[in-house]
Amino acid sequence: MNETPEKILIGTTNKGKIRELAELLGGLPISTVGLDEIGETFDIEETGSTFAENASLKAAGYARRSGLFTLGDDSGLEVRALGNAPGILSARYGGLQTGFNEKIKMLLGELDSIPNADRAARFVCVMSLANPTGDIIFEAEGICDGALAYLPVGAGGFGYDPIFIPNGYDRTFGELDTKIKQQISHRARGAAKIIRYLQRFFAV
């Protein structure tokens, strides 16, 4: 593929993910757009059994529809004591219409029902980059290990951030400064690999 990407579609309707990825990719000479900015309302069904499969489905599907280089992202929280649940069902845990405040209550309740439960957890993110014809040209995984707090703390971030304490810190993602999260999060680590790949297009 010889075409150099000038614009990348971030293939998600999650405004938190769009904001984070746009900031992470901000150092490249590439503009980023979200689905709403191109008037795309079609949802790609996440029928994969892994983060990688779902990321590729979204990247390829939205690339074909838009004719743009597209970054597909699938991520979730894996809790060791729950057999790595909710995993790929993180966004659908408790139902798609259930807000994350309620999802967090449900998850903590499930964990608290296990005597002496191991609170180890990790965030996993897989990103797939597709060219305008829908071919996957690069894939990257990012993982951030940590543990679950007993109660949600902090108003920053989104999703399960208020209950996730990354290893090496004593505060949740909901409390940590955005600059720190952009260095250590699962999405940041996946994006760093995507950035290194994209830099090849702009090497002098």
Residue pairs with C-beta under 8 A, 6 or more apart in sequence:
1 131
1 135
1 137
3 131
3 132
4 201
4 202
5 30
5 69
5 198
5 201
6 30
6 31
7 30
7 31
7 32
7 33
7 68
7 69
8 25
8 30
8 31
8 32
8 33
8 68
8 69
8 70
8 71
8 129
9 32
9 33
9 34
9 35
9 38
9 62
9 63
9 66
9 68
9 69
9 70
9 71
10 17
10 18
10 21
10 22
10 32
10 33
10 34
10 35
10 70
10 71
10 73
11 35
11 44
11 58
11 59
11 61
11 62
11 63
11 70
11 71
11 72
11 73
12 18
12 34
12 35
12 58
12 72
12 73
13 34
13 35
13 36
13 43
14 91
14 158
15 34
16 157
16 158
16 159
17 73
17 75
17 187
18 32
18 34
20 182
20 185
20 187
20 188
21 32
21 71
21 73
21 187
21 191
22 32
23 182
24 182
24 187
24 188
24 191
24 192
24 195
25 32
25 191
25 194
25 195
25 198
27 195
28 195
28 198
28 199
28 202
29 202
30 198
33 68
35 41
35 62
38 66
38 68
40 62
40 65
40 66
42 65
44 57
44 58
44 61
44 62
45 57
46 54
46 57
46 58
46 74
46 88
47 53
47 54
47 57
48 54
48 56
48 57
48 74
48 88
49 88
50 88
50 126
51 74
51 75
51 76
51 88
51 124
51 125
51 126
51 141
52 74
52 126
52 128
52 139
52 141
54 72
54 74
54 88
54 126
55 72
55 73
55 74
55 126
55 127
55 128
55 139
56 72
56 128
56 130
56 136
56 139
57 72
58 70
58 72
58 73
58 74
58 128
59 70
59 71
59 72
59 128
59 129
59 130
59 136
60 70
60 72
60 128
60 130
60 134
60 135
60 136
61 72
61 134
62 68
62 70
62 72
62 130
63 69
63 70
63 130
63 131
63 132
63 133
63 134
64 133
64 134
66 132
67 132
68 132
69 129
69 130
69 131
69 132
70 129
70 130
71 127
71 128
71 129
71 194
72 127
72 128
72 129
72 130
73 125
73 126
73 127
73 128
73 187
73 190
74 88
74 125
74 126
75 90
75 123
75 124
75 125
75 126
75 186
75 187
76 86
76 87
76 88
76 89
76 90
76 91
76 123
76 124
77 86
77 87
77 90
77 107
77 121
77 122
77 123
77 124
77 159
77 160
77 164
78 84
78 85
78 86
78 87
78 121
78 122
78 123
78 124
79 85
79 86
79 107
79 111
79 119
79 120
79 121
79 148
80 118
80 120
80 121
81 111
81 114
81 117
81 118
81 119
81 120
82 107
82 110
82 111
85 93
86 92
86 93
86 107
87 124
90 159
90 160
91 159
93 103
93 106
93 107
94 102
94 103
94 106
98 106
100 158
100 159
100 160
101 152
103 160
104 152
104 160
104 162
104 163
107 148
107 160
107 163
108 148
108 150
108 151
108 152
108 163
111 117
111 119
111 148
112 150
119 147
119 148
120 145
120 146
120 147
121 145
121 146
121 147
121 148
121 164
122 143
122 144
122 145
122 146
122 186
123 143
123 144
123 146
123 160
123 164
123 185
123 186
123 187
124 141
124 142
124 143
124 186
125 141
125 142
125 143
125 185
125 186
125 187
125 189
125 190
126 139
126 140
126 141
126 142
126 190
127 139
127 140
127 141
127 142
127 190
127 191
127 193
127 194
128 136
128 138
128 139
129 136
129 137
129 138
129 139
129 194
129 197
129 198
130 136
130 137
131 137
138 194
138 197
140 190
140 191
140 193
140 194
140 197
141 190
141 193
142 185
142 186
142 187
142 188
142 189
142 190
142 191
142 192
142 193
143 186
143 189
144 166
144 167
144 184
144 185
144 186
144 189
145 166
145 167
146 164
146 165
146 166
146 167
146 169
147 164
147 165
147 167
148 163
148 164
148 165
149 162
149 163
149 164
149 165
149 172
151 163
152 162
152 163
152 172
152 174
153 162
153 163
153 171
153 172
153 174
153 175
154 161
154 162
154 171
154 172
154 173
154 174
154 175
154 176
155 162
155 174
156 173
156 174
156 175
156 176
156 178
156 181
157 173
157 174
157 181
161 172
161 173
161 174
162 172
162 173
162 174
162 175
163 172
163 174
164 172
164 173
165 171
165 172
165 173
166 173
166 176
166 184
166 185
168 184
169 176
169 180
173 181
173 185
181 188
182 188
